[in-house]
Amino acid sequence: MNLSFFDQFMSPTLMGIPLITLAISIPWLLLPTPTNRWLNNRVITLQSWFINRFTQQLMQPLNQGGHKWAVLLTAMMLFLITINLLGLLPYTFTPTTQLSMNMGFAIPLWLATVLVGLRNQPTTSLGHLLPEGTPGPLIPILIIIETISLFIRPIALGVRLTANLTAGHLLMQLIATAAFVMTQSMPAVAALTFTVLFLLTLLELAVAMIQAYVFVLLLSLYLQENV
């Protein structure tokens, strides 16, 4: 039976239980827990340094009200990075290639930023729908356009993460299949293809981390407009 290249993106099941729940819970088990000792080991020290630097950079543009989101955004960043990197291992499943899961993250967080803005500063939040100095005849059109762009934001968040990871995994599988097929007939071309595959894998490692950072960074920018 011929299998489709897109079968790798199907959520696997074991005895009728979707394994996406296991894939989502595993990353939290891999992160070491800080101890009460004065000196931690190198892994915990490096992890703490990374979390502190990322949180500082993420919260710097926000005012004091936005700092309440520091734990949530940092946890989301670590969660997405770990899931994306684990998905690059052989015989694994990447939950972030599922649009439903990404939209499940994007829509509630985006809606929370909008509701925070409408609660704390309703005039400023509604003022974003109409740029300052707009001519009178263009006011209704611009309000409609800005409203549509506001509701497109969560869709863009989820689709961006899904599309980048799906395209990368699919391209890696296509190149790997071509390399194995040409191993016997054209060894030189196969060796070149394996080199391209190795470079693409390094690129996907960067994409996995960058896309997680972009997802959280855009959420922080949306929050910045509403706090």
Contacts in CASP RR format, 6 or more apart in sequence:
PFRMAT RR
TARGET T0000
AUTHOR 0000-0000-0000
METHOD contacts of the structure
MODEL  1
MNLSFFDQFMSPTLMGIPLITLAISIPWLLLPTPTNRWLNNRVITLQSWF
INRFTQQLMQPLNQGGHKWAVLLTAMMLFLITINLLGLLPYTFTPTTQLS
MNMGFAIPLWLATVLVGLRNQPTTSLGHLLPEGTPGPLIPILIIIETISL
FIRPIALGVRLTANLTAGHLLMQLIATAAFVMTQSMPAVAALTFTVLFLL
TLLELAVAMIQAYVFVLLLSLYLQENV
5 170 0 8 1.000
5 173 0 8 1.000
5 174 0 8 1.000
5 177 0 8 1.000
6 170 0 8 1.000
8 169 0 8 1.000
8 170 0 8 1.000
8 173 0 8 1.000
9 94 0 8 1.000
9 97 0 8 1.000
9 98 0 8 1.000
9 166 0 8 1.000
9 169 0 8 1.000
11 18 0 8 1.000
11 19 0 8 1.000
11 20 0 8 1.000
11 93 0 8 1.000
11 98 0 8 1.000
12 18 0 8 1.000
12 19 0 8 1.000
12 93 0 8 1.000
13 19 0 8 1.000
19 93 0 8 1.000
20 93 0 8 1.000
20 95 0 8 1.000
20 98 0 8 1.000
20 101 0 8 1.000
23 83 0 8 1.000
23 86 0 8 1.000
23 92 0 8 1.000
23 93 0 8 1.000
23 94 0 8 1.000
23 95 0 8 1.000
24 83 0 8 1.000
24 95 0 8 1.000
24 101 0 8 1.000
26 86 0 8 1.000
27 78 0 8 1.000
27 79 0 8 1.000
27 82 0 8 1.000
27 83 0 8 1.000
27 86 0 8 1.000
28 79 0 8 1.000
30 82 0 8 1.000
31 47 0 8 1.000
31 78 0 8 1.000
31 82 0 8 1.000
32 41 0 8 1.000
32 43 0 8 1.000
32 44 0 8 1.000
32 47 0 8 1.000
34 40 0 8 1.000
34 44 0 8 1.000
34 48 0 8 1.000
35 44 0 8 1.000
40 48 0 8 1.000
51 74 0 8 1.000
51 78 0 8 1.000
54 74 0 8 1.000
54 77 0 8 1.000
55 70 0 8 1.000
55 73 0 8 1.000
55 74 0 8 1.000
58 70 0 8 1.000
58 73 0 8 1.000
58 74 0 8 1.000
58 77 0 8 1.000
58 216 0 8 1.000
58 217 0 8 1.000
58 220 0 8 1.000
59 66 0 8 1.000
59 67 0 8 1.000
59 70 0 8 1.000
59 220 0 8 1.000
61 220 0 8 1.000
61 224 0 8 1.000
62 69 0 8 1.000
62 220 0 8 1.000
62 223 0 8 1.000
62 224 0 8 1.000
62 227 0 8 1.000
63 227 0 8 1.000
65 227 0 8 1.000
66 223 0 8 1.000
66 224 0 8 1.000
66 227 0 8 1.000
69 220 0 8 1.000
69 223 0 8 1.000
72 109 0 8 1.000
73 216 0 8 1.000
73 219 0 8 1.000
73 220 0 8 1.000
76 105 0 8 1.000
76 109 0 8 1.000
76 215 0 8 1.000
76 216 0 8 1.000
76 219 0 8 1.000
77 212 0 8 1.000
77 213 0 8 1.000
77 216 0 8 1.000
80 96 0 8 1.000
80 161 0 8 1.000
80 211 0 8 1.000
80 212 0 8 1.000
80 215 0 8 1.000
80 216 0 8 1.000
81 208 0 8 1.000
81 209 0 8 1.000
81 212 0 8 1.000
81 213 0 8 1.000
83 94 0 8 1.000
83 95 0 8 1.000
83 96 0 8 1.000
84 94 0 8 1.000
84 96 0 8 1.000
84 165 0 8 1.000
84 208 0 8 1.000
84 209 0 8 1.000
84 211 0 8 1.000
84 212 0 8 1.000
85 205 0 8 1.000
85 208 0 8 1.000
85 209 0 8 1.000
86 92 0 8 1.000
86 94 0 8 1.000
87 93 0 8 1.000
87 94 0 8 1.000
87 208 0 8 1.000
88 94 0 8 1.000
88 201 0 8 1.000
88 204 0 8 1.000
88 205 0 8 1.000
88 208 0 8 1.000
94 165 0 8 1.000
94 169 0 8 1.000
95 101 0 8 1.000
96 102 0 8 1.000
96 161 0 8 1.000
96 162 0 8 1.000
96 165 0 8 1.000
97 162 0 8 1.000
97 165 0 8 1.000
97 166 0 8 1.000
97 169 0 8 1.000
98 162 0 8 1.000
99 158 0 8 1.000
99 159 0 8 1.000
99 162 0 8 1.000
102 157 0 8 1.000
102 158 0 8 1.000
102 159 0 8 1.000
102 161 0 8 1.000
102 162 0 8 1.000
103 154 0 8 1.000
103 155 0 8 1.000
103 158 0 8 1.000
105 157 0 8 1.000
105 158 0 8 1.000
105 215 0 8 1.000
106 154 0 8 1.000
106 155 0 8 1.000
106 157 0 8 1.000
106 158 0 8 1.000
106 215 0 8 1.000
107 154 0 8 1.000
109 219 0 8 1.000
110 153 0 8 1.000
110 154 0 8 1.000
110 157 0 8 1.000
110 219 0 8 1.000
110 222 0 8 1.000
111 154 0 8 1.000
113 219 0 8 1.000
113 222 0 8 1.000
113 223 0 8 1.000
113 225 0 8 1.000
113 226 0 8 1.000
114 125 0 8 1.000
114 150 0 8 1.000
114 222 0 8 1.000
114 226 0 8 1.000
116 223 0 8 1.000
116 226 0 8 1.000
116 227 0 8 1.000
117 124 0 8 1.000
117 125 0 8 1.000
117 225 0 8 1.000
117 226 0 8 1.000
117 227 0 8 1.000
118 125 0 8 1.000
118 126 0 8 1.000
118 226 0 8 1.000
120 226 0 8 1.000
120 227 0 8 1.000
121 226 0 8 1.000
121 227 0 8 1.000
125 225 0 8 1.000
125 226 0 8 1.000
128 146 0 8 1.000
128 150 0 8 1.000
128 225 0 8 1.000
129 142 0 8 1.000
129 143 0 8 1.000
129 146 0 8 1.000
129 147 0 8 1.000
129 150 0 8 1.000
130 139 0 8 1.000
130 142 0 8 1.000
130 143 0 8 1.000
130 146 0 8 1.000
131 142 0 8 1.000
131 146 0 8 1.000
134 142 0 8 1.000
153 218 0 8 1.000
153 222 0 8 1.000
157 215 0 8 1.000
157 218 0 8 1.000
157 219 0 8 1.000
158 215 0 8 1.000
160 211 0 8 1.000
160 214 0 8 1.000
160 215 0 8 1.000
161 211 0 8 1.000
161 215 0 8 1.000
164 207 0 8 1.000
164 211 0 8 1.000
165 207 0 8 1.000
165 208 0 8 1.000
165 211 0 8 1.000
168 200 0 8 1.000
168 204 0 8 1.000
168 207 0 8 1.000
169 204 0 8 1.000
171 200 0 8 1.000
172 197 0 8 1.000
172 200 0 8 1.000
172 201 0 8 1.000
172 204 0 8 1.000
175 193 0 8 1.000
175 196 0 8 1.000
175 197 0 8 1.000
175 200 0 8 1.000
176 197 0 8 1.000
178 193 0 8 1.000
179 190 0 8 1.000
179 193 0 8 1.000
179 194 0 8 1.000
179 197 0 8 1.000
180 190 0 8 1.000
182 189 0 8 1.000
182 190 0 8 1.000
182 193 0 8 1.000
183 190 0 8 1.000
END
